[in-house]
């Protein structure tokens, strides 16, 4: 192939490749953000809801909508411990999730529990299955040892994005500074900083 033709051919291939890459980038940029619904259960501080909306939208590429307050479903109440079953509540949240919403996050100041190993009714800060489209977070344990309002809000935020991370397909992470670290029944939230590099690569959004 003559030199001029070869140069022209290479230039054409380069332009096509560049154009395809630009189109793919624009397609990604123009992709609509998935909707996430924050569902307050019982009474829940509106200022915390607004804080979560702003913080989550900066953390994950999602659009947050805040729903009107609802009561827990009757079948989720566990009378012996005066608290609510997280798994039953998640099943209900799934049933009320609008089709336009990728996932729904239940938020409550009430106590919640789940089955853990041989313990049938284990109190938890939150629960989310992976992958999934619904999760729930309780503030009752988060607030107990919080040192300030800001510390309390940051802890709630970390638990929420942790459970959302499970819904987005992330398992627990061995990195103790990663938001996806397993609490293992302890208060580890203050040492968690962000999603680690490995978890960001695994994130399915």
C-alpha positions as YAML, in Angstrom:
chain: A
units: angstrom
residues:
- id: 1
  name: UNK
  ca: [0.00, 0.00, 0.00]
- id: 2
  name: UNK
  ca: [1.45, 3.38, -1.02]
- id: 3
  name: UNK
  ca: [2.57, 5.53, 1.93]
- id: 4
  name: UNK
  ca: [-0.07, 8.26, 1.41]
- id: 5
  name: UNK
  ca: [-2.90, 5.70, 1.23]
- id: 6
  name: UNK
  ca: [-1.58, 3.95, 4.35]
- id: 7
  name: UNK
  ca: [-1.46, 7.24, 6.29]
- id: 8
  name: UNK
  ca: [-4.97, 8.15, 5.13]
- id: 9
  name: UNK
  ca: [-6.28, 4.72, 6.11]
- id: 10
  name: UNK
  ca: [-4.72, 4.95, 9.59]
- id: 11
  name: UNK
  ca: [-6.09, 8.48, 10.01]
- id: 12
  name: UNK
  ca: [-9.58, 7.22, 9.04]
- id: 13
  name: UNK
  ca: [-9.39, 4.34, 11.56]
- id: 14
  name: UNK
  ca: [-8.21, 6.77, 14.25]
- id: 15
  name: UNK
  ca: [-11.10, 9.16, 13.57]
- id: 16
  name: UNK
  ca: [-13.66, 6.34, 13.62]
- id: 17
  name: UNK
  ca: [-12.23, 5.00, 16.88]
- id: 18
  name: UNK
  ca: [-12.20, 8.45, 18.45]
- id: 19
  name: UNK
  ca: [-15.76, 9.14, 17.32]
- id: 20
  name: UNK
  ca: [-16.98, 5.77, 18.69]
- id: 21
  name: UNK
  ca: [-15.26, 6.44, 22.02]
- id: 22
  name: UNK
  ca: [-16.83, 9.91, 22.21]
- id: 23
  name: UNK
  ca: [-20.28, 8.52, 21.40]
- id: 24
  name: UNK
  ca: [-19.91, 5.82, 24.07]
- id: 25
  name: UNK
  ca: [-18.82, 8.43, 26.62]
- id: 26
  name: UNK
  ca: [-21.77, 10.68, 25.75]
- id: 27
  name: UNK
  ca: [-24.15, 7.73, 25.98]
- id: 28
  name: UNK
  ca: [-22.85, 6.99, 29.47]
- id: 29
  name: UNK
  ca: [-23.08, 10.65, 30.48]
- id: 30
  name: UNK
  ca: [-26.62, 10.91, 29.10]
- id: 31
  name: UNK
  ca: [-27.78, 7.73, 30.84]
- id: 32
  name: UNK
  ca: [-30.52, 8.71, 33.30]
- id: 33
  name: UNK
  ca: [-29.69, 8.25, 36.97]
- id: 34
  name: UNK
  ca: [-31.58, 5.45, 38.72]
- id: 35
  name: UNK
  ca: [-34.18, 6.56, 41.30]
- id: 36
  name: UNK
  ca: [-33.88, 5.57, 44.96]
- id: 37
  name: UNK
  ca: [-36.80, 6.11, 47.33]
- id: 38
  name: UNK
  ca: [-36.24, 6.98, 50.99]
- id: 39
  name: UNK
  ca: [-39.24, 5.63, 52.92]
- id: 40
  name: UNK
  ca: [-39.58, 6.98, 56.49]
- id: 41
  name: UNK
  ca: [-41.32, 4.55, 58.83]
- id: 42
  name: UNK
  ca: [-43.17, 5.81, 61.91]
- id: 43
  name: UNK
  ca: [-41.74, 9.22, 62.85]
- id: 44
  name: UNK
  ca: [-38.39, 10.20, 61.32]
- id: 45
  name: UNK
  ca: [-36.50, 13.51, 61.49]
- id: 46
  name: UNK
  ca: [-37.06, 15.47, 58.27]
- id: 47
  name: UNK
  ca: [-33.69, 17.22, 58.59]
- id: 48
  name: UNK
  ca: [-31.96, 13.80, 58.59]
- id: 49
  name: UNK
  ca: [-33.91, 12.80, 55.49]
- id: 50
  name: UNK
  ca: [-32.73, 15.94, 53.69]
- id: 51
  name: UNK
  ca: [-29.16, 15.35, 54.86]
- id: 52
  name: UNK
  ca: [-29.31, 11.77, 53.55]
- id: 53
  name: UNK
  ca: [-30.74, 12.85, 50.21]
- id: 54
  name: UNK
  ca: [-27.90, 15.31, 49.63]
- id: 55
  name: UNK
  ca: [-25.16, 12.99, 50.94]
- id: 56
  name: UNK
  ca: [-26.27, 9.86, 49.07]
- id: 57
  name: UNK
  ca: [-26.55, 11.72, 45.75]
- id: 58
  name: UNK
  ca: [-22.92, 12.82, 46.20]
- id: 59
  name: UNK
  ca: [-21.83, 9.26, 47.09]
- id: 60
  name: UNK
  ca: [-23.71, 7.17, 44.51]
- id: 61
  name: UNK
  ca: [-24.81, 8.17, 40.96]
- id: 62
  name: UNK
  ca: [-28.52, 8.08, 41.88]
- id: 63
  name: UNK
  ca: [-31.44, 10.45, 42.20]
- id: 64
  name: UNK
  ca: [-33.09, 10.43, 45.64]
- id: 65
  name: UNK
  ca: [-36.81, 10.91, 46.26]
- id: 66
  name: UNK
  ca: [-38.30, 11.18, 49.76]
- id: 67
  name: UNK
  ca: [-41.64, 9.41, 50.25]
- id: 68
  name: UNK
  ca: [-44.41, 10.30, 52.67]
- id: 69
  name: UNK
  ca: [-44.22, 8.64, 56.07]
- id: 70
  name: UNK
  ca: [-45.77, 5.18, 56.48]
- id: 71
  name: UNK
  ca: [-46.33, 2.76, 59.36]
- id: 72
  name: UNK
  ca: [-44.63, -0.62, 59.60]
- id: 73
  name: UNK
  ca: [-46.68, -3.52, 58.21]
- id: 74
  name: UNK
  ca: [-48.58, -5.26, 61.01]
- id: 75
  name: UNK
  ca: [-46.93, -8.64, 60.37]
- id: 76
  name: UNK
  ca: [-43.43, -7.22, 61.02]
- id: 77
  name: UNK
  ca: [-44.06, -6.42, 64.69]
- id: 78
  name: UNK
  ca: [-42.26, -8.73, 67.13]
- id: 79
  name: UNK
  ca: [-44.19, -8.30, 70.37]
- id: 80
  name: UNK
  ca: [-41.86, -10.24, 72.75]
- id: 81
  name: UNK
  ca: [-39.10, -7.65, 72.18]
- id: 82
  name: UNK
  ca: [-41.25, -4.66, 71.16]
- id: 83
  name: UNK
  ca: [-39.49, -4.26, 67.83]
- id: 84
  name: UNK
  ca: [-39.88, -4.95, 64.14]
- id: 85
  name: UNK
  ca: [-38.56, -7.75, 61.96]
- id: 86
  name: UNK
  ca: [-36.25, -6.36, 59.30]
- id: 87
  name: UNK
  ca: [-36.79, -9.24, 56.85]
- id: 88
  name: UNK
  ca: [-40.60, -8.96, 56.97]
- id: 89
  name: UNK
  ca: [-40.33, -5.19, 56.52]
- id: 90
  name: UNK
  ca: [-38.04, -5.61, 53.50]
- id: 91
  name: UNK
  ca: [-40.55, -8.00, 51.91]
- id: 92
  name: UNK
  ca: [-43.22, -5.33, 52.38]
- id: 93
  name: UNK
  ca: [-40.96, -2.56, 51.05]
- id: 94
  name: UNK
  ca: [-40.41, -4.64, 47.91]
- id: 95
  name: UNK
  ca: [-44.17, -4.90, 47.45]
- id: 96
  name: UNK
  ca: [-44.71, -1.12, 47.61]
- id: 97
  name: UNK
  ca: [-41.66, -0.17, 45.52]
- id: 98
  name: UNK
  ca: [-42.77, 1.68, 42.36]
- id: 99
  name: UNK
  ca: [-41.52, 0.15, 39.10]
- id: 100
  name: UNK
  ca: [-39.71, 3.39, 38.30]
- id: 101
  name: UNK
  ca: [-37.57, 3.08, 41.46]
- id: 102
  name: UNK
  ca: [-34.38, 0.97, 41.46]
- id: 103
  name: UNK
  ca: [-34.47, 0.44, 45.21]
- id: 104
  name: UNK
  ca: [-36.35, 1.59, 48.31]
- id: 105
  name: UNK
  ca: [-34.71, 2.36, 51.66]
- id: 106
  name: UNK
  ca: [-36.76, 2.06, 54.83]
- id: 107
  name: UNK
  ca: [-35.66, 4.47, 57.59]
- id: 108
  name: UNK
  ca: [-36.80, 4.29, 61.19]
- id: 109
  name: UNK
  ca: [-36.00, 5.33, 64.75]
- id: 110
  name: UNK
  ca: [-37.66, 2.11, 65.98]
- id: 111
  name: UNK
  ca: [-35.74, -1.04, 66.88]
- id: 112
  name: UNK
  ca: [-35.38, -3.74, 64.21]
- id: 113
  name: UNK
  ca: [-34.06, -7.30, 64.27]
- id: 114
  name: UNK
  ca: [-33.15, -10.22, 62.05]
- id: 115
  name: UNK
  ca: [-32.12, -13.86, 62.37]
- id: 116
  name: UNK
  ca: [-28.35, -14.20, 62.66]
- id: 117
  name: UNK
  ca: [-26.81, -17.66, 62.88]
- id: 118
  name: UNK
  ca: [-28.43, -19.48, 65.79]
- id: 119
  name: UNK
  ca: [-29.96, -16.28, 67.19]
- id: 120
  name: UNK
  ca: [-33.54, -15.96, 65.98]
- id: 121
  name: UNK
  ca: [-34.06, -12.33, 66.99]
- id: 122
  name: UNK
  ca: [-30.83, -10.30, 66.77]
- id: 123
  name: UNK
  ca: [-30.99, -6.51, 66.97]
- id: 124
  name: UNK
  ca: [-29.42, -4.81, 63.93]
- id: 125
  name: UNK
  ca: [-28.63, -1.32, 62.64]
- id: 126
  name: UNK
  ca: [-29.66, -2.28, 59.14]
- id: 127
  name: UNK
  ca: [-30.34, -5.07, 56.71]
- id: 128
  name: UNK
  ca: [-30.00, -5.34, 52.96]
- id: 129
  name: UNK
  ca: [-29.71, -8.38, 50.70]
- id: 130
  name: UNK
  ca: [-27.33, -8.50, 47.74]
- id: 131
  name: UNK
  ca: [-28.35, -8.03, 45.14]
- id: 132
  name: UNK
  ca: [-31.75, -6.59, 46.00]
- id: 133
  name: UNK
  ca: [-34.12, -3.68, 45.61]
- id: 134
  name: UNK
  ca: [-35.02, -2.90, 49.24]
- id: 135
  name: UNK
  ca: [-33.22, -2.40, 52.55]
- id: 136
  name: UNK
  ca: [-33.91, -0.96, 55.99]
- id: 137
  name: UNK
  ca: [-31.93, 1.08, 58.53]
- id: 138
  name: UNK
  ca: [-32.70, 1.82, 62.19]
- id: 139
  name: UNK
  ca: [-31.08, 4.72, 64.06]
- id: 140
  name: UNK
  ca: [-31.69, 3.39, 67.59]
- id: 141
  name: UNK
  ca: [-28.25, 1.77, 68.01]
- id: 142
  name: UNK
  ca: [-26.47, 4.40, 65.92]
- id: 143
  name: UNK
  ca: [-27.56, 7.23, 68.23]
- id: 144
  name: UNK
  ca: [-26.62, 5.62, 71.56]
- id: 145
  name: UNK
  ca: [-22.91, 6.46, 71.58]
- id: 146
  name: UNK
  ca: [-22.85, 9.32, 69.04]
- id: 147
  name: UNK
  ca: [-20.69, 12.22, 70.20]
- id: 148
  name: UNK
  ca: [-22.56, 14.96, 68.31]
- id: 149
  name: UNK
  ca: [-25.40, 15.58, 65.87]
- id: 150
  name: UNK
  ca: [-22.88, 15.58, 63.02]
- id: 151
  name: UNK
  ca: [-21.36, 12.29, 64.20]
- id: 152
  name: UNK
  ca: [-24.84, 10.79, 64.44]
- id: 153
  name: UNK
  ca: [-25.79, 11.90, 60.93]
- id: 154
  name: UNK
  ca: [-22.53, 10.58, 59.46]
- id: 155
  name: UNK
  ca: [-23.12, 7.21, 61.11]
- id: 156
  name: UNK
  ca: [-26.67, 6.98, 59.75]
- id: 157
  name: UNK
  ca: [-25.38, 7.90, 56.29]
- id: 158
  name: UNK
  ca: [-22.70, 5.20, 56.42]
- id: 159
  name: UNK
  ca: [-25.19, 2.49, 57.41]
- id: 160
  name: UNK
  ca: [-27.59, 3.58, 54.66]
- id: 161
  name: UNK
  ca: [-24.97, 3.52, 51.89]
- id: 162
  name: UNK
  ca: [-23.67, 0.19, 53.30]
- id: 163
  name: UNK
  ca: [-27.09, -1.46, 52.96]
- id: 164
  name: UNK
  ca: [-27.62, 0.19, 49.56]
- id: 165
  name: UNK
  ca: [-24.21, -1.22, 48.59]
- id: 166
  name: UNK
  ca: [-25.51, -4.71, 49.34]
- id: 167
  name: UNK
  ca: [-28.54, -4.02, 47.12]
- id: 168
  name: UNK
  ca: [-26.14, -2.90, 44.38]
- id: 169
  name: UNK
  ca: [-24.35, -6.26, 44.64]
- id: 170
  name: UNK
  ca: [-21.51, -5.59, 47.10]
- id: 171
  name: UNK
  ca: [-20.63, -8.20, 49.77]
- id: 172
  name: UNK
  ca: [-18.94, -7.38, 53.07]
- id: 173
  name: UNK
  ca: [-15.38, -6.13, 52.67]
- id: 174
  name: UNK
  ca: [-12.29, -7.15, 54.73]
- id: 175
  name: UNK
  ca: [-10.95, -3.57, 54.58]
- id: 176
  name: UNK
  ca: [-11.94, -2.10, 57.96]
- id: 177
  name: UNK
  ca: [-11.87, 1.46, 56.57]
- id: 178
  name: UNK
  ca: [-14.29, 0.54, 53.77]
- id: 179
  name: UNK
  ca: [-17.96, 1.38, 54.25]
- id: 180
  name: UNK
  ca: [-18.77, -2.22, 53.27]
- id: 181
  name: UNK
  ca: [-16.87, -3.65, 56.28]
- id: 182
  name: UNK
  ca: [-18.90, -6.05, 58.43]
- id: 183
  name: UNK
  ca: [-19.86, -4.45, 61.76]
- id: 184
  name: UNK
  ca: [-19.71, -7.89, 63.44]
- id: 185
  name: UNK
  ca: [-21.96, -6.65, 66.22]
- id: 186
  name: UNK
  ca: [-19.65, -3.72, 67.06]
- id: 187
  name: UNK
  ca: [-19.71, 0.03, 66.49]
- id: 188
  name: UNK
  ca: [-17.10, 0.45, 63.73]
- id: 189
  name: UNK
  ca: [-18.72, 3.30, 61.81]
- id: 190
  name: UNK
  ca: [-16.34, 6.04, 62.94]
- id: 191
  name: UNK
  ca: [-13.32, 4.29, 61.42]
- id: 192
  name: UNK
  ca: [-14.98, 3.73, 58.05]
- id: 193
  name: UNK
  ca: [-14.03, 6.34, 55.45]
- id: 194
  name: UNK
  ca: [-15.29, 5.46, 51.96]
- id: 195
  name: UNK
  ca: [-15.72, 2.58, 49.53]
- id: 196
  name: UNK
  ca: [-12.36, 0.95, 48.89]
- id: 197
  name: UNK
  ca: [-10.99, 0.63, 45.34]
- id: 198
  name: UNK
  ca: [-11.97, -3.06, 45.12]
- id: 199
  name: UNK
  ca: [-15.59, -2.36, 46.11]
- id: 200
  name: UNK
  ca: [-15.88, 0.54, 43.67]
- id: 201
  name: UNK
  ca: [-14.79, -1.82, 40.87]
- id: 202
  name: UNK
  ca: [-17.44, -4.36, 41.91]
- id: 203
  name: UNK
  ca: [-20.22, -1.79, 42.19]
- id: 204
  name: UNK
  ca: [-23.12, -2.63, 39.87]
- id: 205
  name: UNK
  ca: [-24.87, 0.62, 39.02]
...
